Amino acid sequence: MEYRGPKRIRVTQKPMPEILHPEDAIVRVTRSCICGSDLHLYNGNVPDTRVGQTFGHEFTGVVEEIGSEVTKLKVGDNVLVPFNIACGKCIFCKQGLFGNCHEGSPQATAAGGFFGYSHITGGYDGGQAEYVRVPYANVSPTVIPPGMDIEDAVLLTDVVPTGYQAAEMGGIQTGDTVVVFGAGPVGIMAARCAWLFGAGRVIIIDKEEYRLEFARNYSKCEAYNFEEIGDPVLFIKKQTDWIGADVCIDAVGAEAAGNALQTITGRKTLLQAGSATAVHWAINSVRKGGVVSIVGVYGPTDNLVPIGNVLNKGITIRANQTAVKRHLPRLIEHVQNGVLNPKGLITHRLALEDVADGYRMFSAKLNNCIKTVLIPSTAGM
């Protein structure tokens, strides 16, 4: 696929990717996904998203070619490829902060390198394609364990580890009340993973009834429509004896609905780097001394947030792009043991040639779409 401007993508023929560095690999894509973060690009909400870009940061594939210094993979390996482009050697990678690699996007002072995103994250072509060049192939690409369903594997490249890290960053203690804003795939996974850390009560907030019903069934949590409960902050206070939730998770990001001013300034006129409605609700709903965990994506650099409330309430805010490689060993074990069921999130499977329809469906929230997987004609599976 190729980006042609806001809400405009097309299927086109592009040159075959080539080995550009001895640590590169070329991967033939077998599955890729459309992510909620891709919608920020599709809708024109992320700076420096350039015409000609191929999106897609969640994909699996078969190694077709390797550079002369690739030792961890061989031609023919079936791999899942984390969305982070990480060198494995910089000061941040050595701390396990693979989403903050200093080399993957060397011209950016904040963002790391990601597949298929804007040029603020390196401008690398992504996996909504037949073939992808994978830099630093000795670091993040992981051979899919024998017997693992490929549709479980493709969701281990972003959605599962991001939902898991959202819960992890919350520092959830046994019995905590956890509130997740946003019932997209990441929010649903965050709610499910909150139980793994000992939550005593998990609540998810959204406005789409089909998402809320999916979350109730998949994540076994309470789910409420913010258009029906009045002020979500007041609602959560009432639900928690006027104390507030122990942990609040923003799994929405730049395109949050629910506040007219935030929508106008953050989504329509782009006077700030996305609508910060979910951040407001999280900060104002969490208890004093609580934790706000942010995995929803915002564009750089400024947003209108109630920082005074953060100070006065003594809130801890933790936020980051997910270090997929760090979580993979445990998450692979959880999938193999049946603790997590990633492919249960998938509602639609489309041919890569139908990617434009997939974006329209997901963006417009049609056909009860939660998660779409794209299958290239060259998948051979």
Sequence and secondary structure as in RCSB ss.txt:
>XXXX:A:sequence
MEYRGPKRIRVTQKPMPEILHPEDAIVRVTRSCICGSDLHLYNGNVPDTRVGQTFGHEFTGVVEEIGSEVTKLKV
GDNVLVPFNIACGKCIFCKQGLFGNCHEGSPQATAAGGFFGYSHITGGYDGGQAEYVRVPYANVSPTVIPPGMDI
EDAVLLTDVVPTGYQAAEMGGIQTGDTVVVFGAGPVGIMAARCAWLFGAGRVIIIDKEEYRLEFARNYSKCEAYN
FEEIGDPVLFIKKQTDWIGADVCIDAVGAEAAGNALQTITGRKTLLQAGSATAVHWAINSVRKGGVVSIVGVYGP
TDNLVPIGNVLNKGITIRANQTAVKRHLPRLIEHVQNGVLNPKGLITHRLALEDVADGYRMFSAKLNNCIKTVLI
PSTAGM
>XXXX:A:secstr
 EEEETTEEE          STT EEEEEEEEEE HHHHHHHTT STT  TT      EEEEEEEE TT  S  T
T EEEE SEE  S STTGGGT GGG TTTSTT SS  EEBTS GGGT B  SSSSEEEESSTTTS EE  TT  H
HHHHHTTTHHHHHHHHHHHTT  TT EEEEE  SHHHHHHHHHHHHTT SEEEEEES HHHHHHHHHHH  EEEE
TTTSS HHHHHHHHTTTS EEEEEE   TB  S HHHHIIIIIS SSSSB HHHHHHHHHEEEEEEEEE S   S
S     HHHHHHHT EEEE    HHHHHHHHHHHHHTTS  GGGG  EEEEGGGHHHHHHHHHTT TT S EEEE
 TT   
